[in-house]
Amino acid sequence: MDMELYKLTIHEASDLLHRGEISSRELTKSVLERIEATESKLHSFISIHPEAALKQADKADWLRENPNSKELHVLTGIPFALKDNICTRGIRTTCASRLMEQFNPSIDGAVVKKLKNAHAVLIGKLNMDEFAIGSSGESSIFPHTRNPWAADRVPGGSSGGSAASVAADQVLFSLGSDTGGSIRQPASFCGITGMKPSFGAVSGYGLIPFATSLDQLGPMCKDVTDCAIVMNVITGFDPMDRMSAKISHPDYTSYLKQDVSGMRIGLLRGWMEGTISGDVRMAIEKAAKLYQDMGAWIEEITLPHMEYAVSAYLLISSAEASHNLTAGKGMRMGYKEGEICELDELAVGSGLQSLGASVKKRILLGNTGLCNDNYEIYYKEALKLRTLIKEDFDRVFEKCDLILTPTNPDTAFLFGEMEINVIEMYKYDAYTVPVNLAGLPAVSIPCGFDSKGLPIGMQLIGRLYGEGALLQASYAFEQNTDHHIKSPVLITSTD
């Protein structure tokens, strides 16, 4: 077929596969060739497994040729990649950390099992901030992922490789993890769709934890339809995950409707108004106007405790990171070539000297907040603020169906720009961390470009387990704009 197959969305490729117009091997080879042409400049991947991927593609083609096969799925034969903090049996899982360079899990994470059961094709593992702690991708021990729209700018973090790989058409979709915005922020910076599901909607079994009460796995895709397709596969109760929610999940693709008539959308105008760039503010105002033109009601809202969200998040996430990364028996992970460890043995203890500066800072902050003298005045107060933030959302959702905000107050920043003023970088978490603290679902979708040609993302926040309404509103917006179909112009090694 005379077309660049790597540019396809999931639903486009699945339709062609179903009709027999392409094979999964052809699609997978196209993706692998695309990676070969672009990876030396992007550094999206930590590991790539072409032979294994082609074997999976051949299996998918065999299943399609068998008319009695009951194993076919929309994702059958579709190439994807995983953030490298998700355990994959027999494939090293590094968390972009020197401490885990040789960690070779003996299990697949729950989401990996689901995707394998759907016969999706795993291409490799993606670059990230070390242990998912960071907002730029710059704490990885591997060559830093570049933003496909501008090589001198960060892709966002911590799921920077997951976002860049999709934006650059290296894979058709990826999975990321989101503790304080790590799916949505890089999705915004790279101009793709990224969803953080409700807490407990997707099993975290097999995810190397950063902050257990905040971490959530989710899809990063080329459009909203693909996001709904992946959500159908990865959601569901898992008894192996004590945080997993026992709820029934709908067919998320059934929400792909353009109708938002009567939908009530809360617009957060006043909070942090002075720190939002003019381009971002204009894009959000245009988005609100479009929703209004489509029949939605726009209501101004306030979330009184949002200004304290970042501080509360830093204390809570750092305390949990400190426990997750230092508790246990003091085992050195991955210091023996080919060593295989069980998930419940993931304890760092000795060997902390191998951790990067960002992770060490979070451990120190966590220890400080949890020590006897500070527990009451810092950590406990942060937990109280978390409750107040959740109650703020509850009050808004009594009168609104969704909340509209920027994903980030500005577009992607330059590499090294935030090294001196780390506090300045925390402003990029301001709109995303409250969602994690409250356990709510949220999605970032492209809504425009700034004066430098960089993507702008808008965030929609929904009620707990209200992913359907989020997808509906996102799809309606997407179908009335063209931001999601614009792609970065990459100079490949074959040019």
N, C-alpha and C positions, 0 to 999 in steps of 0.2 A: 504494500500500500504506500502510495507516494504522499506521506505526511510525517511530520515530526511527532511521533507517538508520545514522547515524554511530555508534550504540552497538554495532553488530555487531562480532564478531570476524572474522578472516579466514575461518575455516572456516564460520562461520554465513553470511556474505555470499556466499562462493563457492558454497555449497549452493543459496542462493536464486537466484543468477545462473544456475547450471546448470539449475535447474528453470524458469527463465524467469519467476519471480515478481517479480523486480526487474530493472532495467537498470543498467549501470555508470554511465550518465549520471545516473540518479536517485540512485544511491549517492554519486557524486562531488559532485552539487549539494548533497546533504544535508551532506556534509563541509565544503564551502565555506561553506554557511550557518552551520554550527556555528563555523567559524573566525571568520566575520564577527561572530558574537554574543559570542565569548569573547576574541578576540585582543587587544583593547584593554586587557584586564586581565591577560592571561597573558604576552604578548610571547614566545611560543614560536618564532616565525618571523623570519627575516631577510628572506626574499623569498617571495612567493606568486605563482603563475602560473595563474590560473583558466582563461583561454582555452585555453592549451596543455593543461591537465588535461582539460578537456571534450572537446577533439579526441581525446586519447588514449582517453577513455572511449567516445567514439563508435566509434573503431576497434575497441575491445574488443567492443562490442555487435555490430558488423558481423561480426567473427570468430565470435561465438557463433551468429549467424543463418546462418552458412555451414556446413552439415552436413558438408562435406568438409574443413573446416579442421583442419590438424595442428598449429596454433600455440597451441591452448588450453592453459592451465595453471591450477592452483588460484589463482594470483595474478592471472590475467587479469581486468582491470577493477577491481582492488583499489587504493584510494587510499593512498599512503604519502608519507613525506617523508624527506629526507636531512640529516644533520649537515653544516654548511656548510664542512667541510674535505675533502669528497669532490668531486672535479672533475666538473663537468657541462658538456658542450659547449653553448656559447651561453647559459649561465646563470651569472651571476657567482658566484664561490666566494671568500668573504671571509675565512674563518677568524676572523670577528668582530674583525678587526684593521683599523685605519686604513691600514696599509701595503698592504692588498689590497682596498680598497673597490671598485676598478674591475677587478679581475682577472677576465678572461673566458676560461676555458680553451678550447682548441681540441680537447680530447679528453674522452671520458667515462671515468670510472674503471671498472675491471673489474666491480665490483659493479653499477654503473649499467647497463652493457651487459647483464649477466645479467637484471636486473629489466626492462629494456626488451624483451629477447627474450621474457620471460614476459608482456609486455603489461600490467604493473602500471602504475598511473596516478600519475605524479609530481606532487604538489601544490606543493612548494616546498622551500626550504632552511631549516635549523633553527639557532636560536641556540646559543651555546656559549661556553666560556671562550676567550679569545684564544689562537690556535694550540694549542688543547686543553690549555693549561697552567693548571690550577686545579681546585678541588674544589667550587665553589659557583655558577659562572656569573657571578660578579661582575666578572670581568675583561673581559667583552665590551664593545665600544665602543657597542653598540646597547642600547636599554632592556632591563634585566635581566629574564630569565624569572622568573616567580613560580611558587611551588609551588602546584599546583591545590588541595591540601588546606588550605593556609593561606597567604594572599597575603603575609604578613609574613615568610615563611620561604623559604630558598633551595630550588631544585629539585635541587640537587646539580650536580656537574660532572665532567668538562667537558661531557658530553652532556646538559646540563640541558634544552635545548629539545626534544631527542629524547624524553626521558622525559616531560616535561610535556605534549607534544602527544598522546602515546598515552593518558596518564592522564586527560586532559580530553576524550578522544574527538574530537580535531581530525583525526586520521588513524587508520587501522586498524593501521598499524605504522610503525616508523621504523628507520633504521640509525644506530648511534653508533660511536665509536671508543674503545678502551680501552687506555691506556698503563700506568695504575697502579690502575685501578678506575673509569674514566670511563664505562663502561656500567653496571656493577653498583651503584655508589654512588648515582647518580641514580635508577636503577630502584628501589632500596630506599627512597629518600626519597619517591618518587612512587607507590609501591605497585603497580608493574608487574613483568613478567618481563624480565630482561635477561641475555643470554648473551655471555660472552667466549669465543670458540672457541680451540682450541689454536693456538699460533703456527704460521703457515704454512697453516692450513686454509682461510682466506679470502684471496684476493689483495688486497694493499695497493696495487696499481698504480692511480694516480690519487688516492691519499690524500695530502694535504699532510702531510709527516712532522713528528712531534714528536720521538720517540726510536725510531729505525728497528728496533732489536732488541727493542722492547717493544710497539710499536703493533699493535693487532689490531682489525679491523672486526667488528661483530656485530649481531644483531637485538634490538630492543626492542619488546615485544609485550604484548597484553592477557592472554594465557595461554600455557601451555607448548605446547599444540597448535600455535598460531600460530608459536611460536618454531621448532618442528621443521619446519614448512612453509617458512619463510623460509630456514632452514639448508639445505634441499634445493636451493634455487636459488643461493645465494651461495657455497657451498663448491666446491672443485675446484682442480686445478693450473693455474697460469698461467705460461707461459714468460716473460712480461713482468715478473714479480716474482721477483727472485733469492732471496727468502725463501720462496717458495711450495713446499709439500710435495708430492712425487709419491706420493700415496697414493690408494687408492680410498675413496670415501665411500659409506656405506650410505644406504638410505632412512630418514631420521631419524624419520619418522612411524611406522615399524614398531616403535619403542621405546615408543610411548605405551600402556603397560600398567600396570595397578595392582599388579602383583605385585612385591614387594620381599623375598619370603621368602628367607632365607639371605644376603641382602646384608649385607656388613660395612661399617659406617659408623664412621669415626673421629671422636670428639668431642674437640675441643681445649678442655679445661676450664681449665687453670691459667694459660695465657699471657694477660697483661694483664687478669686477672680484676678487679682493683680499679678499672679505668677503664670497665668496661661498665655502662651504666645498668641499674637493677633491672628495668625493663620489658623491655629487650632480653634480659637473662639469662633471665627467666621465659619469654619467647616461645621461645627456643632450647631450653630444657629441655622445654617442652611438645612442641616439634617432635621432639626426640629420643625422647620417650616415645611419641609417635604412631608413629614408625617402628618402635619396639620392639613396639608392639601389632600392627603389620602384619606382623611376622615377621622384621624385620631385626635384626642383632646390632649393639649399640652398644659400641664399645671406646674407652676413654680413650687418647689419644695425646699425644705431645710432639713439638714441632718446635724443637729446641734453639737454632737460629740465627735464629728469627723476630724476636727483639727487635732485631736489627740490620738487618732488611729495609728499613725506611723510609730509614735513612741510606744504605745501599748503593744503593737506588733513586734517591734524590735526586742522588747523585753521577753514576751511570751515565746517567740520563735527562737530566740537565742538560748533561753532556758531549756527548751525542748531539744535544740541542737546539741547543747552541752551534755545533756543526758544521753542522747542517742549516739553521740560520737565518742564518749569517754566511759560510759558505764560498762561493766562486764569484767572479763577475766584478763584483760590486758594482752589479748592476742594480737600478734602482728599480722595483718591481713596481706596476703599476696606477696610476701617477701621470698617465697619459694616458687620457682618456675613451675607453672601448671598446678599449683596447689588448689584443691577444690574444698570450699568451705560451705557449710550449711547456712541458711538465712538467719537462724537464731543465734549464730556465732558471730554475727557482724558487730564486733566491738573493737574499738581502736586501742584504747588504753595506751600502752607503751607504743612508741612510734609516732607520737604526736608531733615530733620534730619534722616529720615529713609533710605535714599539712601546710597549706599556703597561708598568707597573712590574713586574708578575708575570713577564712574558717577559724583561725586562731582567735581573731578579734571577737567573733560571735561566741565562741566557747568561753572566753574571758568575761564577756558581758553577761552571758547566761549564769556563770558561776557567781558573779558579783550580785546579780539579782536574786539568786537563790540562797545566798549565805544567810546565816541566822540574823545578823544585824540589819539586813536589807530586805528580807523576805516580805515583811509586813508593809513596809513603806514603798516598795517598788513592785515586786512580782504580784503581790496580792492586789495592789491598786490597779495594776494592768488588767488583771482578770475582771475586776469590777467595771473598768472602762469597756472591756469587751462586751459585758452584759448590757451596758448602756447603749453601745453602738448597735447591738442587735435589736434593742427595743426601739431605737430611732427608726431602723428599717421597718420594724413591725408596724409602727404608727403610719409611716408613709404608705405601706402596702394595704392599709385599710381603705385608702381612697385612690390608689394608683395600681395599675397592672404591672408597669415596668418603670425603671428609672434610666434616664439618659445622661451620660457624662462623657467627657473625653476619656480615652484610655490612658493617655499621658498628657501632661501639660505642654509638651513640646515634641518635636520629631527627634529622630536618632542623633545622638551627639557624637563628637569626634573621639577616636581612640585617645586615651590619656587625658581627656578633657576634665574628668572628674577625679583624677588622682590626688590633686592637692586639696580640693574641697569635697570630701566624701559626703558631707551633710547635704550639699547641693543635689547629689544624686538621689537622695532619699525622696526628694519632691516628686520624682518619677513614679514612686509607689503610692502617692497620695490617694489616687482614685481607685486603686486596685486592692490594697490591703484591707480596707473595711469589709469588702466582700468575703474574704477568707475568714476574717474574725467572726463574721455572722454565719458562715457556712453556706452562703447563697450561691446560686448559679449566675454566671455572667459570660458574655461573649464580646469579643472585639472584632469589628468588621471595618473594612476600608471605607472612609467617607470623604476622601479628598487628598490633595497634595499641597505642600507648602510652596513658598516662593523659590525654594532650592530644588523642587521636584521630588521631595521626599514624601513618602506616604504618611497620611494622618489616619489614625484609628479612632472610632467611637465605641464606647462601651455601653451595652444594655445590661441592666441588672434585673433579675427576676425573683419571684417568690421561691421559697424552698421547694425543690422538685418541680419548679415551673419552667423547665427547659423548653417545653413545647411552645409556650407563648413567646419565649426568647427567639426561638427559631422562626416562628411565624413573622414576628416583627422584623427580624433580620432579613428574611427572605423577601418580604415586601419592599424593604428599602433597596436591597441589592437588585431586584428586578426593575427598579425605576432609576437606577444609576449605572455607570459603567466603570466605576473605580476598581472593581474586583477583576476585571478582564485586562487591565493594563499590567504589563510585565516589565521588569528591568531589562535594560540592554546590556548583556554581558559580553565582554571580549573573551572568547574562548581560546584555548591553546591551539586549536586547529585553524584559527583565522589567519 
